[in-house]
Amino acid sequence: MKNKCEHCHKVLVHENEETYICSYECTYCKECVETVLKNTCPNCGGNFEKRPLRFTK
């Protein structure tokens, strides 16, 4: 999983609910998705969903 927003390069931690991905796993922060990208991936044209959380055991 990518650990930086592909637009603003903000560091994104795996436990962060502010991370969004498209179906190709392009990775962006919530702020860029909502304000800059308008929920449309610039790479594939798809929409974004919150990245699933991955917790370590």
C-alpha positions in Angstrom: 0.0 0.0 0.0 1.2 3.4 -0.9 2.1 5.7 2.0 1.8 9.2 0.3 -0.9 11.1 -1.4 -0.1 11.1 -5.1 -1.2 14.7 -5.5 0.2 16.7 -2.4 2.6 14.0 -1.1 1.2 14.1 2.4 2.3 11.1 4.4 -0.6 8.7 5.0 -0.4 6.0 7.7 -2.1 2.7 7.2 -4.5 3.2 10.2 -5.7 6.5 8.8 -9.3 6.9 7.7 -8.3 9.9 5.6 -6.8 7.8 2.8 -8.8 7.1 -0.4 -8.1 4.7 -3.3 -9.6 4.0 -6.7 -10.0 0.5 -8.2 -6.4 0.7 -9.4 -5.2 1.6 -5.9 -4.2 5.2 -6.9 -3.8 6.7 -3.4 -4.9 10.2 -2.3 -5.7 12.1 0.9 -9.2 13.0 1.8 -8.6 16.7 1.2 -7.2 16.2 -2.3 -10.1 13.8 -3.2 -12.8 16.3 -2.1 -11.3 19.6 -3.1 -9.0 19.1 -6.0 -10.0 15.9 -7.7 -13.8 16.2 -7.0 -13.9 12.4 -6.4 -12.6 11.5 -9.8 -9.3 9.7 -10.3 -7.1 11.6 -12.7 -5.4 8.4 -13.9 -8.4 6.1 -14.6 -11.5 8.3 -14.3 -13.0 6.2 -11.6 -14.3 7.3 -8.2 -12.6 6.8 -4.8 -13.4 4.8 -1.7 -11.8 4.9 1.7 -8.9 2.6 1.8 -9.6 -0.5 3.9 -7.9 -0.4 7.3 -5.1 -2.8 8.0 -4.3 -3.5 11.6 -1.2 -5.3 12.8 -1.8 -8.2 15.3 
